Amino acid sequence: MIVKTRAVVLRDIKYRDQSKICLLLTREYGQVSVILKGGRSAKSRTGPLFSPGNVIDAVLYKKGNRDIQLASDASLVLSPLSESPDLERFSVLYRVLDLVRYASAHEEKNVPLFNIVASAIYRLCTAIDNFQPILAWFLLRLVGVLGFTPSLERCVFSNHDLLADIEEMKLRELLFVHDPGGFALPGTAIVNGVSILSVPLSRYRFIRTLAATGNAPLPDAPPDEVAAVCNLLQDYCSRHLDRMPHRKHLDILSRLASA
């Protein structure tokens, strides 16, 4: 059947002489692999639209028993590639796309995931500079969509209110715990073997502010603080993504890329 769906292009690879295979995150069908016949031809109108990072409205010939669907047409909705070249923008964009490839499942609909990806790309398109906070914002929402939102309000061990105890104890740092995910007060009972990281209070407050940011402009923070938050959240996200079993669609693309 012929279907139309909004999609984010996650990846494209060359296939045979003039075609290419693309991995899409679609709003209606989750992650879908498509072949675009003649998509690398200089005469192709739709080929350039199927470029990583683009948000498109794609028309697909979809059959339930095929691992790779046929793409026939598309129209451009949003493209970070049309903006002025900026290495930091593209670095953040490709980190987002790589994470989404591993976080999404083959033909498993996940509208919240699609929405945060599209929102991150919109932010990348509209921002002039300072792109790293967009990555931190995305990572925090990604872990929430995947079901392992870190606890920011209460200590994961004592269940005490973090802000109240920070004020009372005049703390300068907290502990970040990977499992169960969230922040803990120094000196609370710690389970052996749990991965724990000391985090300055300023970093914790930045994460809390990010969590409270909807469509509003993102908060400012020193570049080293933002980078540290990105590393913390990406490490936390990676630990949980490693436990996710879906890999069949990635294996298929890898085999085609090496054929």
N, C-alpha and C positions, 0 to 999 in steps of 0.2 A: 504494500500500500504506500501511497505518497503521503508524507507527513511534513509539516513545517514546525520547526522548533528553534528557540533561541539557544545559542551555544557559545561557549568560550573555546577557542582553539588552543589545545594544550601542547601539541607537538605535531610536526610534519616530517615525513621521511620520503626520500626519492623512491620511486617504484617503476622499474622498467625504463623505457625511453623517455616518455613525456608525462607520465602520471605521477601521482603522489598519494600516500596514505596519511591520513590525519587522525589524531586522537582528539575527540571533542568531549567537553563536559556540557551536556544538554540539560535544559530545565526540566523537560518532560521524561527523559529516558535515562538520566545519569550518564555514565561514561560510555561513549559509542565510538568505535573505529569506523572510518569511512574511506572509500577510495574515490579520488577525483580524477577521472580519466582525462588525460590531456591537460592536467592542472599545471604542469610546468612549461607548457607551450607559451611562446611569446604572444600568441593570439588569444590565449585564454582570458576571459573577462573575470571569471570567478576564482581562478587559481590564486591570485594575490590576496584575495579576501581570506583564504584559508591559511593564514599565517599566525604563528603562535602569539597569543596575547590579544588577538582580535575578538571582539564580541560581534556575532553575526546572527542573522535570521537565516537558517539553512533549510533547504528543501532536500529531503532524503527519500530514496526508494527503499523502504524498510521491510525486511522479511525476518520473521522470528527465528528461522533456523540458520541464519547466516551470522558468522562472527564479525564480518566486515560488511557494512552497508554501502550503498551507492549514493554519493552526493551528486545532485544535478544542478543546483542553483543556490545562490546566497545573496544577501544584501548586507552591507556593512552598517552596524549600529554604533560601534565605538572602537577606536584603535589607538593604543599608546604608541604605535609605530609611526603615526602621522605627525607626532609632536617633534620638536627640535631634538636632535640626537643628544642623549645624555647617558653616560655609562652607568651612573648610579641608578637612574630610573630603570634601565634595562636589567641591571643586576637584581634589583628588587623584583621586577616582573618575573624573571626566570626562576627565582627562588620560590615565588608564589606558585607558578605553574608546576614546578617539580613536586612541591608538597601536595598539590591537588591531584596530580597523577597517582600518587601513592595513597591518598586519603579517600579516593572515590572508587567505587566498585563498578564492574561491567554491567551496564543496563540496570543499575539500581538507583531509582529516582531519589534525589536528595535536594529538595528546593532550598533549604537553608544554606547548604554548602554552595550551591550555585549563586545564591544572592550575595554571600560575602565575597566570593571571587569577583563577581561583576562590580560590587562596590569598591573593592580594592583597585581594580583596573580603572574605574572612574576616578578614584582619588589620584592614581598615578597620571592620568591624562590631564587633570586639572591643576595639579601641583606644579609650581615653578621650580622648586628645589626642596631640600629636606625630605627625602623620600624614605629614609630609614624608619621614621615613626609609623609610616603606612605598613611596613612589614611587621612591626611590633603589634600594631592594631589588628592586622590580619591573623597573625599567629594566635593571639589571645582569643579571637572569635572562632578560629578553626578548632582549637581544643574544646571549646564549648559545644560546637556543632557535632563533634565526634563523641561527645558524652563524658569527657573527663575535665570539666572546668575546675581549675584550682580554687581552693578555698581562700578567699581574700578577706573575709569578715571575721572568722573565728579560727583559733588555733586548732590545727588538725589533731593534736594530741590531748589538750586539756579542754577544748571547746570554749575557752575564755574569749571574750571580746578583744580583738587585737588592738583596736584604737584606744580603748580604755586602758589596757595594760601598758601600751606604749607610753601613754601620758603619765600613768602612775609610776611606772618603773624607770621613766626617762631613758628609754632604750634608743640606741643608735643603729641597731641592726636586728634583723629577724633571721629565721632559718627557712629556707625553701626545701620542701620535702617532695620527692618525685612520686612516692606511693605510700600512703594516700596523698594525692596532689594538693599542694597548697602551702600556706605559711604556718610556722609554728613559733612559739615564744622560746627564747633561750632558757635552758634549765628545765624544760618539760621532759616527761618520760619519752625516751627515744627507743624505737624497736631496732634490735640488732640487724645489720644488713641493709638498712634503708639508706638510699642515697640522699644526702643532705648537703645543702650549700648555704653558707652565710651570705646574707644580702643586706647591703646598706639600706637604711630607712628611706632615703631619697628614692631608691630604686623601687621599693615596695609602694611608695606613694604614687610614683609614675604609673605603675601597673594598675593601681586602683583607679587612677584618673582615666587611663585608656579604657578600662572596663566600663566606665560610666559614660564614655563618649559614644553617642549614636551617630547621627549624620553631621554633627557639629565639627568644626575644625579640630584637628588633633592637638594635644598639649605639646608645649615646647619642653625640651630637656637638653642638657649638654650631649654632644655627639657620642662621647664615650659611655654615658649612661644609657643612651638609646641602644648602642651596639651591645652592651652587656645584657640588657633586657631581651634583645632579639636572640642572643646566644642562649640565654636561660630558657626562653620559651621554645626555641627550636629544639634544644636538647630534650626538653620535657615532651614536646610533641613527637619527636623521633622515637623515644622510648616506647610510646604507646602505639605509634604506627607500625613498629616492628612486629607487634603482636597480631596485626590484621592479616588474615589469610588470603585475601583475594589477590592473585597474581597471574591468572590465566591470560587476561587481555594483554598484559605487559609482555608475557612470553611470546604471544603471537606476533606482536609488533617487532620484538627483537629478532625473531626468526626471519621475518620479511625484510628487515633492515640489512641482514647479513646474506640474504639470498642473491 
